[in-house]
Amino acid sequence: MTIHARALLFDNDGTLVSSLASVDRCWTRWAEEYGITAEEFGRIELHGRPAVEIAADLLPADIVPEALARIETLEVEDVPNGGVHLLPGTEAFLGSLPADRWAVVTSATRRLAEARLDAVGILPKTMVTADDITRGKPDPEPYLLAARELGVDPAHCVVFEDAPAGLAAGRAAGMTTVALTTTHQAHELDADLVVQDLSALSALVTDGGVEISVRG
């Protein structure tokens, strides 16, 4: 299978890098600080959603701004503690792409996203974060904004995601979707193509864009 694209849009956590251990540590501590029970916390979908939506699901509105600042601080401070590492295939795949053909589209804040990416040596020319949008994934707004910033029709964009919310956002934006089974099982992921991680893919840059293929 070969997918033709003019722009490639990547989620960050669970797609390019893994920060699962850090996320678990920091959000568990955060929940304890704010008196949220394990049962309450377990009912909330955590992965692939902006922190503001998670906090709003769990706390009174007047506490949310302070709680958001706290979780951002906890996660940024955890980065040097082994809080993030590259997933298989990330370095090689991104290295094969021109800087103006791809973007990172993350539900993290810009401060947190930059801290995690800087730690693993990824420097995207274009990045859309929670600070840039009003509606997070599964709403298509983040991916539509990234397409606009790259100057590419959404129909010619490919979204790479590990979470159902992100894949739903990509589909809603009218984009081709590629799912990675780094945090969810294949049967949980609705996408045009499902692979283990980016090491399963190769990219060939052409005058017309990028051809993405599954390695033999």
Salt bridges, closest charged atoms under 4 A:
ASP11 OD1 - LYS137 NZ 3.09
ASP13 OD2 - ARG116 NH1 2.90
GLU33 OE2 - ARG29 NE 3.17
GLU33 OE2 - ARG70 NH2 2.88
GLU39 OE2 - ARG43 NH1 3.65
GLU53 OE1 - ARG49 NE 3.72
ASP57 OD2 - ARG49 NH2 2.88
GLU72 OE1 - ARG111 NH1 3.19
GLU75 OE2 - ARG116 NH2 3.03
ASP78 OD2 - ARG25 NH2 2.61
ASP132 OD2 - ARG110 NH2 2.77
ASP139 OD2 - ARG135 NE 3.25
GLU141 OE1 - ARG135 NH2 3.69
GLU161 OE2 - LYS137 NZ 2.75
ASP162 OD2 - HIS47 NE2 2.51
ASP190 OD2 - ARG171 NH1 3.80
GLU211 OE2 - HIS4 ND1 3.88
